[in-house]
Amino acid sequence: MNKHTDSYYAHSIPNVSEYPQLQDNIECDVCVVGAGFSGLSSALHLAEKGFKVVVLENAKVGFGATGRNGGQIVNSYSRDVDVIESRYGDKQAKALCDMIFEGGDIIRGLIEKHNIDCDFKQGGMFTALNIKQLKGLEEHKKHWERYGNDQLTMMDANEVEAAVGTSAYKGALLDMRGGHIHPLKLALGEAAAVTALGGQIFEQSGVTRIEKGANPVAHTEKGSVKAKYLVLAGNAYLGGLAPNISNKAIPCGTQVVATEPLSETLLKDILPSDYCVEDCNYLLDYFRLSADKRLLFGGGVVYGARDPENIEALIRPKMEKIFPQLKGIGIDYKWTGNFLLTYSRMPQFGSFADNIYYLQGYSGHGVTCTHLAGKLLAEALTGHAERFDAFADLTHVTFPGGRHFAIPFTAMGAAYYNLRDKLAI
Ligand SMILES: Cc1cc2nc3c(=O)[nH]c(=O)nc-3n(C[C@H](O)[C@H](O)[C@H](O)COP(=O)(O)OP(=O)(O)OC[C@H]3O[C@@H](n4cnc5c(N)ncnc54)[C@H](O)[C@@H]3O)c2cc1C
């Protein structure tokens, strides 16, 4: 039995839903592999368009990054708008950038439409640790405003300190189109919406083999699903099921801790705004409060996604550096999760063998883009592939170093950028 990781989230969901294991040979229009945000958003958007969908999940709904992440609704992609504009042609860059706020809108729409109780809070801050980063945020604001976000405000160091009780930052960009959620509750709400629309979800039903053909088949240990289309949404957890797409990116781990619930005095001191926060470092730290008033603090990257031996030893010093007030605070939960890093930092959407689609590689920021991904996939399968193709046409550059050296080379590159952040150059 594959259980949720031992996270704060898994301990704070009201009723643990149980979906059955697949024990039959069935047929449908679209079989989705993986019940994270990519798979659930695909299933939901497809079911809304009348497709008969089946979702196969190896473990539990939200088992992967979806049910373990920082819960931060961060707009756009892991690549900044200016890089997209300079790297891709005008038409493609515009098509990509026109969608940068859509994932967040989809989330807010789903919460409202399906009445999903997932502790949603409005407002997210990007904080600058040095003047160079602050200047970068000012540029960032201009870029996002050009694409229609009029809910952005620059904050100086004093304003930041009033919102986040620390003097660590030189300033920040506040995005009121960002915010935070309990990601596992959102995933469970979306799963319920899929089944309410007639979709089927099977847990403990890992796909072990794909049979290509006019009607591809996903085989599990005890059953199979024959479909018109397969959608692979296993992201960093897909393993060896489809090496042709796993080889395009590398899994990376990042760690989160949840403190004990904080006193009213500490709450007012450290995060009176209740915004979520991420800093601008290459290896960034991110934090926010939970609904029951814990600080959830994440950071660091383990290239290759090995599980670190002592998560608290990695994260506590970062947390106490930002908030010395929390020195010695109790840590109730600590966990790790894997995201999928691409060389371009842009997500990878595409298809192979005519009818097998994939959505993956959000490179650390995937809460919003996964929701966009599902919508674009549903558009593509109903004959409107233009927006899906804006992503699918991007070249999927593989990491230098091949199978053996891609991870150490990437870790070395990250160490260099980390040093630059520390030296503020
Ligand atoms: C610790 C952490 C913190 C993060 N914080 C943030 C954040 O604050 N904001 C943000 O925007 N992004 C964040 N991210 C990234 C974000 O969580 C991911 O990009 C996003 O959740 C990816 O969703 P997904 O559905 O593509 O993949 P996942 O959520 O990983 O889901 C993949 C699912 O597929 C299943 N699966 C895999 N193989 C098979 C198979 N063969 N058969 C059946 N099922 C299979 C897995 O069990 C898993 O449930 C974070 C990631 C991590 C790890």
The ligand as an SDF file (V2000), in Angstrom:
LIG
                    3D

 53 58  0  0  0  0  0  0  0  0999 V2000
    8.4230   20.3380   -1.6600 C   0  0  0  0  0  0  0  0  0  0  0  0
    7.9050   21.0440   -2.8840 C   0  0  0  0  0  0  0  0  0  0  0  0
    7.4750   22.3570   -2.7670 C   0  0  0  0  0  0  0  0  0  0  0  0
    6.9480   23.0070   -3.8760 C   0  0  0  0  0  0  0  0  0  0  0  0
    6.3960   24.2360   -3.7010 N   0  0  0  0  0  0  0  0  0  0  0  0
    5.7630   24.8310   -4.7320 C   0  0  0  0  0  0  0  0  0  0  0  0
    5.0620   26.0410   -4.5290 C   0  0  0  0  0  0  0  0  0  0  0  0
    4.9420   26.5400   -3.4140 O   0  0  0  0  0  0  0  0  0  0  0  0
    4.5000   26.6420   -5.6260 N   0  0  0  0  0  0  0  0  0  0  0  0
    4.5840   26.0950   -6.8740 C   0  0  0  0  0  0  0  0  0  0  0  0
    4.0910   26.6910   -7.8300 O   0  0  0  0  0  0  0  0  0  0  0  0
    5.1960   24.9020   -7.0760 N   0  0  0  0  0  0  0  0  0  0  0  0
    5.7460   24.2460   -6.0400 C   0  0  0  0  0  0  0  0  0  0  0  0
    6.3290   23.0340   -6.2210 N   0  0  0  0  0  0  0  0  0  0  0  0
    6.2080   22.3780   -7.5460 C   0  0  0  0  0  0  0  0  0  0  0  0
    4.7900   21.7910   -7.7500 C   0  0  0  0  0  0  0  0  0  0  0  0
    4.3660   21.1570   -6.5780 O   0  0  0  0  0  0  0  0  0  0  0  0
    4.8240   20.7780   -8.9110 C   0  0  0  0  0  0  0  0  0  0  0  0
    5.3180   21.4100  -10.0610 O   0  0  0  0  0  0  0  0  0  0  0  0
    3.4400   20.2230   -9.2440 C   0  0  0  0  0  0  0  0  0  0  0  0
    2.7320   19.8080   -8.1060 O   0  0  0  0  0  0  0  0  0  0  0  0
    3.5830   19.0580  -10.2210 C   0  0  0  0  0  0  0  0  0  0  0  0
    2.3410   18.4270  -10.3370 O   0  0  0  0  0  0  0  0  0  0  0  0
    2.2210   17.1470  -11.2510 P   0  0  0  0  0  0  0  0  0  0  0  0
    0.8030   16.7170  -11.2030 O   0  0  0  0  0  0  0  0  0  0  0  0
    2.8030   17.3940  -12.5790 O   0  0  0  0  0  0  0  0  0  0  0  0
    3.1620   16.0600  -10.5540 O   0  0  0  0  0  0  0  0  0  0  0  0
    2.9950   15.3230   -9.1470 P   0  0  0  0  0  0  0  0  0  0  0  0
    2.2010   16.1300   -8.2110 O   0  0  0  0  0  0  0  0  0  0  0  0
    4.3340   14.8690   -8.7090 O   0  0  0  0  0  0  0  0  0  0  0  0
    2.0800   14.0710   -9.4810 O   0  0  0  0  0  0  0  0  0  0  0  0
    2.5150   12.9800  -10.2330 C   0  0  0  0  0  0  0  0  0  0  0  0
    1.6610   11.7820   -9.8130 C   0  0  0  0  0  0  0  0  0  0  0  0
    1.8380   10.7400  -10.7610 O   0  0  0  0  0  0  0  0  0  0  0  0
    1.8500    9.5270  -10.0620 C   0  0  0  0  0  0  0  0  0  0  0  0
    2.5120    8.5430  -10.9200 N   0  0  0  0  0  0  0  0  0  0  0  0
    3.7940    8.5610  -11.3410 C   0  0  0  0  0  0  0  0  0  0  0  0
    4.0410    7.4650  -12.1230 N   0  0  0  0  0  0  0  0  0  0  0  0
    2.8730    6.7740  -12.1920 C   0  0  0  0  0  0  0  0  0  0  0  0
    2.4980    5.5650  -12.8430 C   0  0  0  0  0  0  0  0  0  0  0  0
    3.3660    4.8460  -13.5760 N   0  0  0  0  0  0  0  0  0  0  0  0
    1.2120    5.1480  -12.7040 N   0  0  0  0  0  0  0  0  0  0  0  0
    0.3180    5.8760  -11.9760 C   0  0  0  0  0  0  0  0  0  0  0  0
    0.6370    7.0150  -11.3260 N   0  0  0  0  0  0  0  0  0  0  0  0
    1.9020    7.4740  -11.4390 C   0  0  0  0  0  0  0  0  0  0  0  0
    2.5970    9.8280   -8.7790 C   0  0  0  0  0  0  0  0  0  0  0  0
    2.3200    8.8950   -7.7660 O   0  0  0  0  0  0  0  0  0  0  0  0
    2.0740   11.2310   -8.4550 C   0  0  0  0  0  0  0  0  0  0  0  0
    0.9400   11.1950   -7.6060 O   0  0  0  0  0  0  0  0  0  0  0  0
    6.8990   22.3520   -5.1520 C   0  0  0  0  0  0  0  0  0  0  0  0
    7.3760   21.0600   -5.2680 C   0  0  0  0  0  0  0  0  0  0  0  0
    7.8660   20.3990   -4.1530 C   0  0  0  0  0  0  0  0  0  0  0  0
    8.3570   19.0000   -4.3040 C   0  0  0  0  0  0  0  0  0  0  0  0
  1  2  1  0
  2  3  1  0
  2 52  2  0
  3  4  2  0
  4  5  1  0
  4 50  1  0
  5  6  2  0
  6  7  1  0
  6 13  1  0
  7  8  2  0
  7  9  1  0
  9 10  1  0
 10 11  2  0
 10 12  1  0
 12 13  2  0
 13 14  1  0
 14 15  1  0
 14 50  1  0
 15 16  1  0
 16 17  1  0
 16 18  1  0
 18 19  1  0
 18 20  1  0
 20 21  1  0
 20 22  1  0
 22 23  1  0
 23 24  1  0
 24 25  2  0
 24 26  1  0
 24 27  1  0
 27 28  1  0
 28 29  2  0
 28 30  1  0
 28 31  1  0
 31 32  1  0
 32 33  1  0
 33 34  1  0
 33 48  1  0
 34 35  1  0
 35 36  1  0
 35 46  1  0
 36 37  1  0
 36 45  1  0
 37 38  2  0
 38 39  1  0
 39 40  1  0
 39 45  2  0
 40 41  1  0
 40 42  2  0
 42 43  1  0
 43 44  2  0
 44 45  1  0
 46 47  1  0
 46 48  1  0
 48 49  1  0
 50 51  2  0
 51 52  1  0
 52 53  1  0
M  END
$$$$
